[in-house]
Structures are given as structure tokens and as C-alpha cells.
């Protein structure tokens, strides 16, 4: 009997020792990168072929050459290298070089670069990847333009594209769910204590009859969002107002350097070559906001949200425009633009100089300078004002016949012109004009590609019942609850 017990104990000891040895071996082989499977080696080798040491952000395109490098931001911290390579290959071609030196949040956070064989491949990736959502984060893809001599990044000052944000679960955890509290570290100094109380606000439990006795919900905020529990609610960050200030500063510098040649040109033509009239209007609080700063901020944010939407739309259809060899000159119709051509002015300030804008509204104030049409006047050399209903505006009809000249038809005159394939854009920003009626007439009369951007305040005016949106989203840079934007496209 004693021998049997000893033998059983020995067997147990041997079994335990064997298990511990196997567990140690498993931990060693699984954690040692040199002893991983061939599959892991293959992935590592694949990435070692495209990773580089020199940061691609320091590569500036040569004069006259387009960038071949894509700069990607907004990468979630959980994104793997393999997922990044897949994102960079969305255009059909894998990159030849990839810089992942700043993917880690410890080294800057969520940035990566990729170089391609041609600039067209890079632009295609930007068109496909930009503003897409991956792992709950909005990716921002743009062409890398390098850095200045002082180390500052070269950016396109004309781009107003804001990140598409939404009400969503808070990133990075923290804040707890509804009915939870946020624990903060106590500090001995009054200054740090005040900062903690400012950054993390514990809401009072106003419901004294809470049967579940749940603790109050934690609330925190940043410069562009408010987090309640585990949900993040975005709010405007003032991006568009900042962009307007940049334009005002640039115009002020140019005005100080105006030459006598430009002055003589203005006197002979009666037109100014700068954007003074536009900036005077966009910065006039008494006109735009009726003297109210909050109303002014709302109106400006709505106008520049249309600029943002048009840029998104054009970038989405860029390849289609190139395939059809669409002429760069574009006509943009702003329906229900209000008493002043606010939306048309914001677009004219930022869009290419060969774009022409027609502001349509019965409340528009007549200007002294007359346009070709008896109902129209000129606010700016690129902005025509049509004081009337959109139903009364006559859209030039497509025809194979060629009649010299151009311009806008009188409502009682049939004028047909032959023009190259051009893009037409319709804007309805909180407009009360019948959008569908105008859009249907444009489809019948314009044989080129067409874009419609609508931000409805009243659904019955701004719905296109027979169209499917190319893109729709909420723009939280708009100081209004009516911030839902729909973009339509007809080839």
C-alpha cells in the first residue's frame, strides 16, 4: 500500500513537471521573434522590402512635377502593418516605398507615407482613400508636398476639407459608460487640481429618485467635441473662420504691395483683379449676420461647408472628368443664395479662377454694373447675380448649332450655343428654391457632367427623389443642427 502511494505521487510530480516544461517551451517559442512560423517571416520580409529609413515627408516634388507620395493621417492605433499596406494598395498598385516611422503614437501618432511609381497612382489612392472610415477613424489622404526650409509642412492653403466626424463611441476608452464615473489622480497642487476639474467634469445626479442608485455620468471635453460617458459628440472647431482669416491676411499683404500697373489696369477696365469685393462681403458682420456675431458665424460656416462639399465631390469624380476630357471652366448655380451672394462668394474665393458663379435669389440686391441678361447684374467679374426665382432662370440649351457669344438667356429668348464638355454644379444651401425642378431642367439642357450639393433646412425643397447620393454626411463644422449634406452626381 505504501509503495502504491509513493508511485502515484511520483507520477503526479512527473506530470506536473512535464506540463510546466511544455508551457515554458510554448512561451519561449511563441514570444521569440526569431523562432516564429514561416508565415510571420514572410510578412516581415514583405514589409522590410518597402520600409525605408529616410522620412518621405522630406521629399519635395521637383519644380513642374506632381507628387508621387501619399500622406495618410487619422490611422487608428490598432491598425496593423498589413492593413496599412492594403490601404495604400487601394488604387490597384502597391507602393514602392513606405515610411512607417510615425505610425506609433509614441513617435507622433497615426501618420504614414507611401511612394508610388507615378503621380497618377498616388492621386488615385488619394481619391479612393480620402475621408473613408477605417476602424472607426476617418482617414485623411493627401499628396505630400514636403517641408519648408524652416521645417514647416507645405500645405495647400486653398483646401477646406474638414474631417467627416460623427456621434460615435469615444476613442481611446476612458470616460466610462453611462452611469459610470471617471477616476482621476489626486494632486497636491491647486493648479493641477483645477486643471483636472476643468478637463474632467462630474455631472451631478439630478435624479434623487434613481432606483438603481447609479453614479453620475462622466463628462469631458476637448477643443472639438464633448464626451458624455462613452459617447463623443462633435461640435464646430472654427475651422472655416480660421480659413477666412487666412484669406483676409493674404489679401491685406497683397494690397500693400499693389503696383501702379495694376492700378492703371483697374482704371481702364473698371474691374479689380483681386478678391477685395468678395472679402469685404464675407467679413461684413452687419450684412451677413445682421450685426449678430453668432448669426454671422453660422452663415459663414454654412457657406464654407458648401466649398468643402464641392471639393469632396470634384475629388470623387476626378478620374471621370479626366476620361471625358472635361474642360476646366465650370458654371456653378447657387440657388436661394439670400440677400447677398454669400455662397457664391465663398466658392469664388477658393475655387479655380476659370469657374463662374451665378447667384440666384429674388432678394438679391441689384448692382450698378449690368450683365448680358436684363435680369442680371455683376457683383464680381466671376459672380453674376440673378434677381428672380430659380424657375425663371433660363439654362442654356445644348445644341449642335453654333451661335457666337454666350452668356445667360433672357427668359423670353431661345439662345443655343455649342460649347466644350464642361462641368455644371448646383448648390442648395438651406435654400427654399425648388431644387428638383431646377435639377431636372439642367439634366435636360446640359450634356456634360453635373454635381448637386444640398444641405436642406426644409426637406420638401431640397430633395432629389430620383437620384441616389454619391456621398452624404453630417458636417459638424456647421453652427446649425441642419448640417446634413447630400452630394449627387450625373455623368
Secondary structure by P-SEA (a helix, b strand, c coil): caaaaaaaaaaaaaaaaaaaaaaaaaaaaaaccccccaaaaaaaaaaaacccccccccccccccccccbbbbccccccccaaaaaaaaacccccccbbbccccccccccccbbbbcccaaaaaaaaacccccccccbbbbbbbbcccccccccccccccccccccccccccccccccccbbbbbbbbccaaaaaaaaaabbbbccccccccccccbbbbbbcccccccccbbbbcccaaaaaaaaaaaaaaaaaaaaccaaaaaaaaaacccccaaaaaaaaacccccccccaaaaaaaaaaaaaaaaaaaaaaaaaaaaaaaaccccbbbbbbccccccaaaaaaaaacccccbbbbbbcccccccccccccccbbbccccbbbbccccccccccccccccccccccccccbbbbbbbcbbbbbbbbcccccaaaaaaaaaaaccccbbbbbbbcccccccccccccccbbbbcccccccccbbbbbbcc
